[in-house]
């Protein structure tokens, strides 16, 4: 019988609150007492008493500290992080470079938990976001009257920028609870309405608990956003057709879409809004439309979009494989043939056609590859003299199939 000897992890990741040593449980204190090296930011290191261990101040930017930490393998090392290291914290940035046997973690109460406990909010109903290095536009899908959010922010300047962002998006009536150094002796909470924000002395570390109010547009969570949400020059899959396209594309968490002939990017953007782990590649040949598409994505808070300016199929060979493809522009037999040869098995393909020629092409591919072929005709009531009548849009043929 072979005896398996388990080696103790060399790295302990400790969650540290603003109360420093006093707030640490016995296990975290013991790990610090036994450590040969303690790594952390200057702020975290300053919260600890004098220790026997060597100290390593974490550099800025954060990524530069990871090789320095990994070089300490073989020693007993403690890494300090704020609160819960694996909730918008530094933990996963480090552990992705380690084997499961090399580390263990001793988390503390997160800032999100502290904020909810002070405000009496049910944390499971609160949207929690880390915006230290992320754009404020990531808030956009979450802004609706009555929503509650807790946001980790970089510094006082970012808090002022948040107030301006809320005002610019017609959510200036939102209540901002500015939470500074929460959980420690310097803890401070100040409440201010976004449109009246006038704080000039907000200090790091800071979070904001936000109660959203105002007349801004709340983005629906159903497929088919209003066309007015997107800047476009007419090259856009219209709202109702977009809803039908997204229904056929069927986005799932973690999947990747290719949006070919993306125009305004409405399909790719709504795909990304379907789930935080969705990804999208938008292919658009026109540089002006591509720039407009990027603006739409930024404004609507989706940042997992790769924009490729070029003509399909020429630019597709080096792209990461998709789970679904939408063809909204540039439809041709050459494109479909190249796609069919390139796509992995199981990939979902959806294409729209308006002209007789492109309808015939989709009919040919339906006969060849199967799937579903729909002819969609929509009409909307409109004035007709002194009365009303039906104003028909061009019919659209939708082909959807699985590779």
C-alpha positions in Angstrom: 0.0 0.0 0.0 1.4 3.4 -1.0 1.1 6.1 1.5 0.1 9.5 0.0 1.7 12.4 1.8 -0.3 15.7 1.3 1.9 18.7 1.2 0.6 21.8 2.9 -0.2 24.8 0.5 2.6 27.3 0.4 0.3 30.2 -0.2 -2.5 31.4 2.1 -4.8 34.2 0.8 -6.2 36.2 3.7 -9.1 38.5 3.5 -8.4 41.6 5.5 -10.9 44.3 6.6 -10.4 47.9 7.6 -10.3 46.7 11.2 -7.0 45.1 10.5 -5.5 42.6 13.0 -8.4 43.1 15.4 -10.9 41.8 13.0 -8.9 38.7 11.9 -10.1 35.2 13.2 -7.6 32.9 14.9 -6.8 30.9 11.7 -5.8 34.1 9.8 -3.7 35.3 12.7 -1.9 32.0 13.0 -1.1 32.0 9.2 0.4 35.5 9.6 2.5 34.4 12.6 3.9 31.4 10.7 4.5 33.2 7.4 8.0 33.9 6.1 6.7 36.5 3.7 3.5 38.7 3.7 2.6 40.3 0.4 0.0 43.1 0.1 -0.7 46.7 -0.8 0.8 49.4 1.3 -2.7 50.1 2.8 -3.1 46.5 3.8 0.4 46.1 5.2 -0.2 49.3 7.3 -3.2 47.7 8.9 -1.0 44.9 10.5 1.2 45.1 13.6 4.9 44.3 13.3 5.4 40.7 12.2 8.4 38.5 12.0 7.8 37.9 8.3 9.4 39.7 5.5 7.0 42.2 3.8 6.5 42.6 0.1 4.6 45.6 -1.1 2.4 44.8 -4.1 3.2 46.9 -7.1 0.9 48.9 -9.4 -0.4 47.7 -11.8 -1.6 44.6 -10.0 -0.5 42.2 -12.7 3.2 43.0 -12.1 3.0 41.5 -8.7 1.9 38.0 -9.8 5.4 36.9 -11.1 6.9 38.3 -7.9 4.6 36.2 -5.8 5.0 33.0 -7.8 8.8 33.4 -7.4 8.3 32.7 -3.7 7.2 29.1 -4.2 8.7 26.9 -1.5 8.3 29.5 1.3 5.4 30.0 3.6 3.7 33.0 2.0 0.6 35.1 2.9 -1.1 37.3 0.4 -3.4 40.0 1.7 -6.6 41.0 -0.1 -9.7 43.1 0.7 -12.6 41.3 2.3 -13.6 38.3 0.3 -10.7 37.8 -2.2 -12.9 35.9 -4.6 -15.7 38.5 -5.0 -14.4 41.1 -7.4 -11.1 40.6 -5.5 -7.6 39.6 -6.3 -7.9 35.9 -5.5 -8.8 34.4 -8.9 -6.2 36.6 -10.6 -3.5 34.7 -8.7 -5.0 31.2 -8.3 -5.4 30.8 -12.1 -1.6 30.4 -12.1 -1.6 27.8 -9.3 -2.5 24.2 -8.8 -5.3 23.5 -6.4 -2.8 22.0 -3.8 -0.7 25.2 -3.7 -3.1 27.6 -2.0 -5.9 28.0 0.4 -8.0 31.0 1.4 -9.3 32.5 4.6 -11.9 35.2 3.5 -13.3 38.0 5.5 -16.7 39.7 5.2 -17.0 41.4 1.8 -17.7 45.1 1.4 -21.0 44.0 -0.2 -22.0 42.1 2.9 -21.0 45.0 5.2 -23.0 47.5 3.1 -26.1 45.4 3.1 -25.9 44.8 6.8 -25.6 48.6 7.5 -28.5 49.5 5.1 -30.7 46.5 6.0 -30.8 45.3 2.4 -31.4 41.7 1.3 -28.1 41.0 -0.3 -29.6 38.4 -2.7 -31.7 41.1 -4.2 -28.8 43.6 -4.7 -26.7 43.9 -7.8 -23.0 43.9 -6.8 -20.4 45.2 -9.2 -16.6 45.8 -9.0 -15.9 48.9 -11.0 -12.3 49.6 -9.8 -11.0 49.3 -13.4 -14.2 48.9 -15.4 -16.1 51.7 -17.2 -19.2 53.1 -15.5 -21.2 52.2 -18.6 -21.2 48.6 -17.3 -24.0 49.9 -15.0 -26.3 50.7 -17.9 -28.2 47.3 -18.1 -28.9 47.5 -14.3 -30.3 51.0 -14.1 -34.0 50.9 -13.5 -36.1 52.7 -10.9 -36.2 50.8 -7.6 -33.0 48.8 -8.3 -30.4 48.6 -5.5 -26.7 48.2 -6.3 -23.5 48.1 -4.4 -20.5 49.4 -6.4 -16.8 49.1 -5.5 -15.1 52.2 -7.0 -11.5 53.3 -7.5 -11.5 56.6 -5.5 -13.4 59.8 -4.8 -13.0 61.0 -8.3 -14.8 57.9 -9.6 -17.7 58.6 -7.1 -18.1 62.1 -8.6 -18.0 60.6 -12.1 -20.7 58.1 -11.1 -23.0 61.0 -10.0 -22.5 62.7 -13.4 -23.1 59.5 -15.2 -26.4 59.0 -13.4 -27.5 62.6 -14.1 -26.5 62.3 -17.8 -28.7 59.2 -18.1 -31.7 60.8 -16.4 -31.2 58.9 -13.2 -30.2 62.0 -11.2 -32.8 61.4 -8.5 -30.9 58.3 -7.4 -29.8 58.1 -3.7 -26.0 57.5 -3.3 -24.8 56.2 0.0 -21.1 56.9 -0.1 -19.4 54.3 2.1 -15.8 55.0 3.1 -13.4 52.7 4.9 -16.3 50.5 5.9 -15.7 48.0 8.7 -12.9 50.0 10.4 -12.4 52.9 12.8 -12.5 55.4 9.9 -15.9 54.1 8.7 -18.1 56.9 7.3 -21.4 57.0 5.5 -22.8 60.0 3.7 -26.1 60.1 1.7 -26.5 62.4 -1.3 -28.8 62.6 -4.3 -26.8 62.2 -7.5 -28.0 65.5 -9.0 -27.0 67.3 -5.8 -23.6 65.6 -5.4 -21.0 68.0 -3.9 -18.6 65.9 -1.9 -15.0 66.8 -2.5 -13.2 64.8 0.2 -14.2 61.2 -0.5 -11.3 58.9 0.4 -10.2 55.4 -0.6 -11.4 52.6 0.0 -14.9 53.6 -1.1 -18.1 51.9 -2.2 -21.4 53.3 -3.1 -24.8 51.8 -2.3 -27.2 53.0 -4.9 -31.0 53.2 -4.9 -31.9 54.0 -8.5 -34.6 56.6 -9.2 -35.3 59.0 -12.1 -36.9 59.1 -15.6 -34.2 57.3 -17.5 -35.0 54.5 -19.8 -34.8 51.1 -18.1 -33.6 48.5 -20.7 -36.0 45.6 -21.1 -34.7 42.2 -20.3 -36.6 40.7 -23.2 -35.2 40.4 -26.7 -36.0 43.3 -29.0 -34.9 46.6 -27.6 -36.4 49.7 -29.1 -34.6 50.8 -32.3 -34.1 54.2 -30.8 -31.6 52.7 -28.3 -29.1 52.2 -31.1 -27.4 54.9 -33.2 -27.7 53.7 -36.8 -27.9 54.8 -40.4 -30.8 52.5 -41.3 -28.5 49.4 -41.4 -30.2 47.8 -38.4 -32.2 44.6 -37.8 -35.4 46.2 -36.7 -36.9 45.5 -33.2 -39.4 42.8 -34.0 -37.2 41.0 -36.5 -34.4 41.2 -34.0 -36.5 39.5 -31.4 -37.2 36.7 -33.8 -33.6 36.4 -34.7 -32.5 36.2 -31.1 -35.1 33.6 -30.4 -33.6 31.4 -33.2 -30.0 32.2 -32.1 -31.0 31.1 -28.5 -28.1 32.7 -26.5 -26.8 30.6 -23.6 -24.3 31.5 -20.8 -20.7 31.4 -22.0 -21.5 31.1 -25.7 -19.9 33.1 -28.5 -21.8 34.7 -31.4 -20.5 35.9 -34.8 -22.6 38.8 -36.0 -21.7 39.1 -39.7 -22.6 42.4 -41.5 -23.3 43.7 -38.0 -24.3 47.3 -39.0 -25.3 49.0 -35.8 -24.4 45.9 -33.7 -27.9 45.5 -32.4 -27.9 41.7 -32.6 -24.4 41.3 -31.0 -25.3 43.8 -28.3 -28.5 42.1 -27.4 -26.8 38.7 -27.4 -24.3 40.1 -24.9 -27.1 41.5 -22.7 -28.7 38.1 -22.5 -26.0 36.9 -20.0 -22.8 38.3 -18.4 -20.7 35.4 -19.7 -21.9 35.6 -23.3 -19.3 36.8 -25.9 -19.7 38.2 -29.4 -17.6 39.0 -32.4 -19.1 41.7 -34.7 -17.8 41.8 -38.3 -18.5 45.0 -40.2 -16.8 46.1 -43.4 -17.7 49.8 -43.2 -15.4 51.7 -40.9 -18.0 54.4 -40.1 -20.6 51.8 -39.2 -18.0 49.9 -37.1 -17.2 53.1 -35.1 -20.9 53.6 -34.6 -21.3 50.0 -33.5 -18.5 50.4 -30.9 -20.2 53.5 -29.6 -23.5 51.6 -29.2 -21.7 48.8 -27.3 -19.9 51.2 -25.0 -23.0 53.2 -24.2 -25.1 50.1 -23.4 -22.5 48.7 -21.1 -21.3 45.6 -23.0 -17.6 45.2 -23.1 -17.2 41.5 -24.2 -17.5 42.5 -27.8 -14.7 42.0 -30.3 -15.1 44.3 -33.3 -13.5 43.2 -36.6 -13.5 45.7 -39.3 -13.4 43.8 -42.6 -15.3 41.8 -45.1 -16.5 38.3 -44.4 -15.5 35.6 -45.2 -11.9 37.0 -45.6 -11.6 38.0 -41.9 -13.1 34.9 -40.3 -10.4 32.3 -40.5 -8.5 33.5 -37.4 -11.5 34.1 -35.2 -12.3 32.0 -32.2 -15.0 29.4 -33.1 -18.6 30.5 -32.5 -21.6 28.7 -31.0 -24.0 30.7 -33.1 -23.8 32.9 -36.2 -26.1 35.6 -37.5 -25.9 36.9 -41.1 -27.6 40.3 -41.3 -25.6 41.8 -44.2 -23.4 40.6 -47.1 -25.3 37.4 -47.6 -24.0 35.4 -50.6 -23.4 31.8 -51.6 -19.7 32.3 -51.2 -20.1 33.5 -47.6 -22.5 30.6 -46.7 -20.2 28.0 -48.3 -17.1 29.4 -46.5 -19.0 29.5 -43.2 -20.4 26.0 -43.6 -16.9 24.6 -44.1 -15.5 26.6 -41.2 -18.1 26.2 -38.5 -17.9 23.5 -35.8 -20.6 20.8 -35.6 -23.6 22.0 -33.5 -23.2 25.7 -34.4 -26.5 27.5 -34.9 -26.8 29.6 -38.0 -29.5 32.2 -38.6 -29.7 34.4 -41.8 -32.2 37.0 -42.9 -33.0 37.8 -46.6 -35.1 40.7 -48.0 -34.4 40.6 -51.8 -35.8 37.9 -54.2 -32.2 36.9 -55.0 -31.3 36.3 -51.3 -34.6 34.6 -50.7 -33.8 32.1 -53.5 -30.3 31.6 -52.0 -31.8 30.7 -48.5 -34.3 28.4 -50.2 -31.4 26.6 -51.8 -29.5 26.2 -48.5 -32.7 25.1 -46.7 -33.0 22.3 -49.3 -29.3 21.4 -48.9 -28.8 21.7 -45.1 -32.3 21.5 -43.7 -33.4 23.6 -40.7 -36.3 26.0 -40.6 -37.4 28.5 -43.3 -39.8 31.2 -42.3 -41.3 34.0 -44.3 -42.2 36.9 -41.9 -44.6 39.6 -42.9 -45.4 42.4 -40.5 -47.8 45.4 -41.0 -48.4 48.3 -38.6 -51.5 50.5 -38.4 -50.8 54.0 -39.9 -52.9 57.0 -41.0 -54.6 56.5 -44.4 -56.3 59.8 -45.3 -58.8 60.5 -42.5 -58.7 56.8 -41.4 -56.2 54.1 -40.7 -54.8 51.3 -42.7 -52.1 48.7 -42.6 -48.6 49.7 -43.7 -46.7 46.6 -44.6 -42.9 46.3 -44.2 -40.9 44.3 -46.6 -41.3 40.6 -45.9 -38.2 38.9 -44.4 -37.2 35.3 -44.9 -35.4 33.7 -42.0 -33.4 30.5 -42.4 -32.1 28.9 -39.2 -30.2 25.6 -39.1 -27.6 23.7 -37.1 -24.3 22.8 -38.7 
